[in-house]
Amino acid sequence: MRKRSGLSRTQFLVQWVALPVLVIVSAAMFVGLVRNQVSIAAKQQELQSLKNQLAAQVTENAELSGTAALLGDRKMGSMVDMVSQFEADDIYSQINYKDNPVRVTPLRYASVIKWFTNRSEGIPAYIRINMANQNTELVKLDKGMKYVNSEYFNRNIYRHLRFVHPTYIYGDLSFEIDDDGVPYWIAPVKKYNIGLFGGETIGKVVICNAITGETTTYKTTDVPEWVDRVYSADLLVNLFDYYGTLKHGFFNSVLSQKDCLKTTDGYNYLALDDDVWMYTGVTSVNGDQSNVGFVLSNQRTMETKYYECEGATEASAMSSAEGQVQNLKYTATFPLLLNISGEPTYFIALKDDAGLVKKYAMVNVQKYQIVAIGDSVSQCEDNYLNLLLSNGVKEEAKDDREIETITGEITKIAQAVIDGTSHYYLMIDGSEDIFDVSVVDYIDVVRCEAGQTVTMEYKKGEKADTVVSLKIK
């Protein structure tokens, strides 16, 4: 009997009906999974709260791992007893250590021969870099680390974890330290929610002591608070991209693409509330040169917040900042979004060819032609505020304080220089207030001495009252 060619009706239905349905259902399941992890917080007043939390951390977050690697290599070069046997590894994990943003990395054996001669004692130290003040420490251990990625055979950290849990599929490992400075390896275990290898998230975490090799497995909800990186930044970016493109269904993501969003190229880290958060901008899938908001994702809990804020992309802001110092050929780092005087603002560090931060820039998100440059963070912010006033973006705040009068005998007088201007500070008998007199405005203040009687008009201030009129009797 002759064999029939082509597809049967059953095979045809499976291929052209069942398969698309399966794809759509799988996509819907994954969107639901990601949606549960994303909380939308688009209130403008939260930007001001965020700025207050970041104000003290602006400097450290502008430094990237390239600077950390440079500082680590310089520190190793100064350790004469170790530099011939070990070198700094290139891991430099971003963690929050005792409320300070820190990068840590273990040492590694300089060669196979040096591994053979030092393996009995293990790796004797790790490098810890405070990114706020660039203070670099080589932390020596009482007992060396026996389980690291530069080891060979069974003490290699990847092989060790594989032997302990043969069925686990690990994500990217990170090197961290606990509150006592004890080194650990954080090994997230992948969990696939759709089919065999679809819908990747993290199901559990294996924490391995780098000294003893002891391991403990935790659920993602039970991970110790000192752990900062369970979810990698790349995974968090991918999850939000899935949510942004598939939240209205698979067909919408391919055809009309209504409300489809994606993250911008690049991300940075913030140290907030004893955790490390990943930051990146959000734009439309059309690839235009504007952002519609930005995302903060907690790398320990996967908590995600989306803030609406329209303006230029990070790449445009970086180009604007580099254009202000094009004669110096500085390179802009990936920016952070802050709220400066009610204006959404990109904060950018500018590095030289050696990878060191030389200047800082602030770029207005909505009017990215407004760019301020400064040698320090405070100077950059002052220059930026002046630009906002001169460009009419902001109006100078009116001084509604009432003018008061006081007459009395001077009990104390002191001089200080503030921003290049001489000031005299007076205390008057019968008052606990301190009165600030600018020499530029009232030159006669230099004649004042303790015991003289003066009459002053002033406005109340937080630390010192500002004198607006001075008469010496």
C-alpha positions in Angstrom: 0.0 0.0 0.0 1.3 3.4 -0.9 2.3 5.7 2.0 0.5 9.1 2.2 2.7 12.2 2.2 2.0 15.4 4.1 0.5 16.2 7.5 -2.6 14.5 8.8 -5.5 16.6 10.1 -4.5 15.9 13.7 -0.9 17.0 13.1 -2.1 20.1 11.2 -4.3 21.1 14.2 -1.4 20.6 16.7 1.0 22.6 14.6 -1.2 25.5 13.7 -3.7 25.8 16.5 -2.4 24.2 19.7 1.1 25.5 19.4 0.2 29.3 19.2 -2.3 28.8 22.1 0.5 27.3 24.2 2.8 30.2 23.4 0.1 32.7 24.4 -0.8 30.9 27.6 2.9 30.7 28.6 3.5 34.4 27.9 0.4 35.3 30.0 1.6 33.1 32.9 5.0 34.8 32.8 3.5 38.3 32.7 1.4 37.4 35.7 4.5 36.2 37.5 6.5 39.4 36.8 3.5 41.7 37.5 3.3 40.4 41.0 6.8 41.5 41.6 6.3 45.1 40.3 4.7 47.8 42.4 3.8 51.0 40.6 4.7 54.1 42.6 4.3 57.0 40.3 3.7 59.8 42.8 5.8 62.9 42.2 6.3 63.6 45.9 8.2 60.3 46.3 10.9 61.8 44.1 11.7 64.3 46.8 11.8 61.6 49.5 14.2 59.6 47.2 16.4 62.7 46.8 16.7 63.1 50.6 17.8 59.5 51.0 20.3 59.8 48.1 21.8 63.2 49.0 24.3 61.7 51.4 25.2 59.0 48.9 25.6 60.8 45.6 29.4 60.5 45.5 29.7 56.8 46.2 27.2 55.7 43.6 28.8 57.6 40.8 31.9 55.5 41.2 31.8 52.3 39.1 33.7 49.1 39.3 36.4 50.4 37.1 37.5 52.8 39.8 37.2 50.0 42.4 39.5 47.8 40.3 42.0 50.6 39.9 42.0 51.3 43.7 42.3 47.5 44.4 45.3 47.1 42.1 47.1 50.1 43.7 46.5 48.6 47.2 47.9 45.3 46.2 51.0 47.0 44.8 51.7 48.5 48.2 51.5 45.1 50.0 55.1 43.9 49.5 54.5 40.6 51.4 51.6 39.5 49.2 52.0 41.1 45.8 54.4 38.5 44.6 52.1 35.6 45.5 48.6 37.0 45.0 46.7 39.5 43.0 43.2 41.2 43.3 40.4 39.3 41.7 38.1 41.2 39.3 34.8 40.5 41.0 34.3 43.7 43.1 30.8 42.9 44.3 28.7 46.0 45.2 27.3 45.6 48.8 26.1 47.7 51.7 28.4 47.2 54.7 27.5 48.9 57.9 25.4 51.5 56.1 28.3 52.3 53.7 28.3 51.4 50.0 31.3 49.1 49.6 32.9 46.9 46.9 34.6 43.7 48.0 36.7 41.2 46.1 38.9 38.3 47.2 42.5 37.8 46.3 43.5 35.1 43.9 46.6 33.1 43.3 49.0 34.8 40.8 49.8 31.5 39.0 49.5 27.8 39.2 52.9 27.5 40.9 52.0 30.0 43.5 48.7 28.2 44.1 50.7 25.0 44.7 53.0 26.7 47.3 50.2 28.6 49.1 47.2 26.3 48.9 47.7 24.8 52.4 47.1 28.2 54.0 44.5 29.4 51.4 43.8 33.0 50.3 44.9 35.2 53.3 42.8 38.4 52.7 40.2 40.2 50.7 40.0 43.9 49.5 37.3 46.2 50.8 36.7 49.6 49.2 34.5 52.3 50.7 33.1 54.0 47.6 32.1 57.1 49.5 35.6 58.2 50.4 37.6 55.7 48.3 39.3 54.3 51.4 40.8 50.9 50.4 41.6 48.2 53.0 43.3 44.9 52.7 41.4 42.8 55.3 43.6 40.0 56.6 41.9 36.8 57.9 42.8 34.6 60.8 42.3 31.6 58.6 42.7 31.7 54.8 39.9 31.2 52.3 40.1 27.7 51.0 37.1 27.9 48.6 37.5 30.5 45.9 37.2 30.6 42.1 41.0 30.7 41.6 41.3 27.3 43.4 41.8 24.1 41.4 40.2 20.6 41.8 37.6 20.0 44.5 38.2 23.3 46.4 37.2 25.4 43.4 34.0 27.2 44.5 32.0 26.2 41.4 33.0 22.5 41.7 32.4 22.5 45.5 28.9 23.8 45.1 28.2 21.3 42.3 29.3 18.4 44.5 27.1 19.6 47.4 24.0 20.1 45.3 24.4 18.2 42.0 20.8 19.0 40.8 21.0 22.8 41.3 21.4 25.2 38.4 23.2 28.2 39.7 23.1 31.8 38.6 26.0 34.2 38.8 27.9 33.9 42.1 28.7 37.0 44.2 31.3 37.5 46.9 30.1 39.2 50.0 30.9 39.7 53.7 28.6 39.6 56.7 28.4 42.2 59.4 31.5 40.7 61.1 33.6 40.8 58.0 33.4 37.0 57.4 33.6 36.2 53.6 30.9 34.2 51.9 29.8 33.2 48.4 26.2 33.9 47.5 25.0 31.3 45.0 21.4 31.9 43.7 19.6 28.8 42.4 17.6 29.3 39.2 14.0 28.5 39.1 12.2 28.0 35.8 8.4 28.7 35.9 7.5 27.9 32.3 8.5 24.6 30.7 12.0 23.3 31.2 14.0 26.6 30.8 11.4 29.4 30.5 10.4 32.1 33.0 13.6 32.2 34.9 13.6 33.6 38.4 15.4 32.6 41.6 14.0 29.8 43.8 16.5 29.5 46.6 19.9 30.7 47.7 23.0 28.7 48.8 25.4 30.6 51.1 28.9 29.1 51.3 31.5 30.1 53.9 34.6 30.9 51.8 36.9 29.7 54.7 35.3 26.4 55.7 33.2 25.5 52.7 30.1 25.0 54.9 26.9 25.7 52.9 23.4 26.7 54.0 20.3 26.8 51.7 17.7 29.5 52.2 14.4 30.3 50.6 14.5 33.7 48.9 12.1 35.1 51.6 14.4 33.9 54.4 17.8 35.2 53.2 19.7 37.0 55.9 19.5 40.8 55.8 23.3 41.2 55.4 23.0 39.5 52.0 22.7 42.2 49.3 22.7 40.3 46.0 20.3 37.5 45.3 18.9 38.8 42.0 21.5 40.0 39.5 21.0 43.3 37.8 20.7 41.7 34.4 17.9 39.3 35.6 16.0 42.3 37.1 16.3 44.2 33.9 15.0 41.2 31.9 12.1 40.7 34.2 11.0 44.3 33.9 11.4 44.1 30.1 9.1 41.1 30.0 6.6 43.0 32.2 6.8 46.2 30.1 6.3 44.5 26.8 3.9 41.7 27.7 1.6 43.4 30.2 -1.2 43.8 27.6 -0.6 40.4 26.0 1.6 38.7 23.5 -0.2 39.9 20.4 -0.1 43.5 21.6 3.7 43.2 22.1 4.1 42.2 18.5 1.4 44.2 16.6 0.1 47.5 18.1 2.7 47.6 20.9 0.4 49.9 23.0 2.0 50.9 26.3 4.9 48.7 25.7 8.0 49.8 27.6 11.6 48.6 28.0 14.6 49.6 30.0 17.4 51.8 28.7 20.9 50.6 28.0 22.8 50.6 31.3 22.1 50.6 35.0 23.6 51.8 38.3 23.4 50.9 42.0 22.0 52.7 45.0 22.6 51.9 48.7 19.3 52.5 50.4 17.9 51.1 53.7 20.7 48.6 54.2 20.1 47.1 50.7 21.5 47.6 47.2 19.0 48.7 44.6 19.5 48.5 40.9 18.5 51.7 39.0 17.7 52.1 35.3 15.6 54.3 33.0 12.5 53.2 31.1 11.6 54.2 27.5 9.2 53.1 24.8 9.9 50.1 22.6 10.1 52.5 19.6 13.7 53.4 20.5 13.1 57.2 20.8 15.5 59.5 22.7 13.3 60.1 25.7 12.5 58.4 28.9 9.0 57.9 30.4 10.3 56.9 33.9 12.8 54.9 35.9 12.9 51.7 37.9 14.4 50.8 41.3 14.7 47.1 42.0 15.9 45.6 45.3 18.6 43.0 44.6 17.8 41.0 47.7 14.0 40.9 47.7 13.2 41.7 44.1 10.9 44.5 45.2 10.5 46.9 42.2 9.2 50.4 42.1 8.4 52.4 38.9 8.5 56.2 38.9 7.0 58.2 36.1 9.3 61.0 34.9 9.5 62.2 31.3 12.6 63.5 29.8 15.9 62.8 28.0 17.5 59.4 28.1 20.6 58.7 30.1 22.7 58.5 27.0 21.6 62.0 25.9 22.4 63.3 29.4 25.9 61.7 29.3 26.6 63.3 25.9 25.5 66.7 27.2 27.8 66.4 30.2 30.8 65.2 28.1 30.2 68.2 25.7 30.8 70.6 28.6 34.2 69.2 29.2 35.1 68.1 25.7 38.5 69.9 25.9 39.4 67.6 28.8 38.1 64.5 27.1 36.5 63.2 30.3 34.1 60.2 30.1 30.7 60.2 31.7 29.5 57.4 33.9 25.9 56.1 33.8 23.8 58.7 35.7 21.5 58.6 38.7 18.2 60.5 38.8 17.7 62.9 41.7 15.2 65.6 42.6 17.1 68.9 42.9 14.9 71.8 43.9 11.8 70.1 42.6 13.5 69.4 39.2 14.3 65.8 38.0 18.0 65.9 37.4 20.6 63.4 36.2 23.7 63.3 38.4 26.9 62.2 36.5 30.5 61.6 37.4 33.2 62.5 34.9 36.3 60.4 34.7 39.7 60.9 33.1 41.6 58.4 31.1 43.0 56.8 34.3 39.5 56.0 35.5 39.5 58.6 38.3 36.6 60.9 39.0 37.6 64.5 38.3 34.4 66.4 38.0 30.7 66.1 38.5 27.8 67.1 36.3 24.1 67.7 36.8 21.8 67.7 33.7 18.1 68.7 33.8 16.0 65.8 32.6 13.4 67.8 30.8 15.8 70.5 29.5 19.0 68.7 29.0 20.8 71.7 27.6 21.0 73.0 31.2 24.2 71.4 32.4 26.2 72.3 35.5 29.8 71.2 36.1 31.6 71.3 39.5 34.8 70.0 41.1 32.8 68.7 44.1 29.2 67.6 44.6 28.3 70.7 46.6 29.9 73.1 44.0 28.1 71.2 41.2 24.7 71.6 43.0 25.3 75.3 43.6 26.1 75.9 40.0 23.1 73.9 38.9 20.7 75.9 41.2 22.1 79.1 39.7 21.5 77.8 36.2 17.9 77.0 37.1 17.4 80.6 38.3 19.1 82.2 35.3 17.2 80.1 32.8 13.8 80.9 34.4 13.2 77.3 35.4 13.0 78.4 39.0 12.2 81.7 40.7 14.2 82.8 43.7 12.3 82.2 46.9 10.9 85.2 48.6 12.1 86.1 52.1 8.9 86.5 54.2 10.7 86.8 57.5 9.8 89.8 59.6 12.4 92.4 60.5 13.0 92.7 64.2 15.1 95.2 66.2 17.4 94.7 69.2 19.6 97.2 71.2 22.1 96.0 73.7 25.7 95.7 74.8 28.0 93.3 72.8 29.1 90.4 75.1 31.0 88.3 72.5 32.4 88.9 69.0 34.0 86.5 66.6 35.2 86.6 63.0 34.9 83.9 60.2 35.3 83.7 56.4 32.3 82.1 54.6 32.6 81.5 50.8 35.4 84.1 50.6 33.5 86.8 52.5 34.3 88.0 56.1 31.5 87.8 58.6 31.4 89.0 62.2 29.2 87.1 64.7 27.9 89.1 67.7 26.2 88.1 70.9 24.1 90.7 72.8 23.5 91.0 76.5 20.1 89.6 77.4 19.8 87.5 74.2 20.9 83.9 73.4 20.8 84.5 69.6 23.9 84.8 67.4 23.8 87.7 65.0 25.6 87.4 61.6 27.0 90.7 60.1 28.6 90.6 56.6 31.6 92.9 56.3 30.7 93.5 52.6 27.3 95.0 53.6 28.3 96.7 56.9 32.0 97.7 57.0 31.5 99.5 60.3 31.3 96.2 62.1 35.1 96.0 62.2 34.9 98.9 64.8 32.8 96.8 67.1 34.3 95.5 70.4 32.9 93.7 73.4 31.2 96.2 75.7 30.0 98.6 73.0 26.2 99.2 72.6 24.7 98.6 69.1 21.2 98.7 67.6 20.5 96.1 64.9 17.7 95.2 62.7 17.7 91.5 61.8 15.8 88.5 60.4 15.5 85.2 62.3 17.6 82.3 61.1 18.0 78.6 62.0 21.6 78.9 63.4 22.2 82.7 63.2 20.1 85.7 62.7 20.9 87.8 59.6 21.6 91.5 60.3 20.1 93.9 57.8 20.9 97.2 59.7 23.7 98.1 62.1 24.2 101.3 64.2 27.0 101.7 66.7 26.4 104.0 69.7 
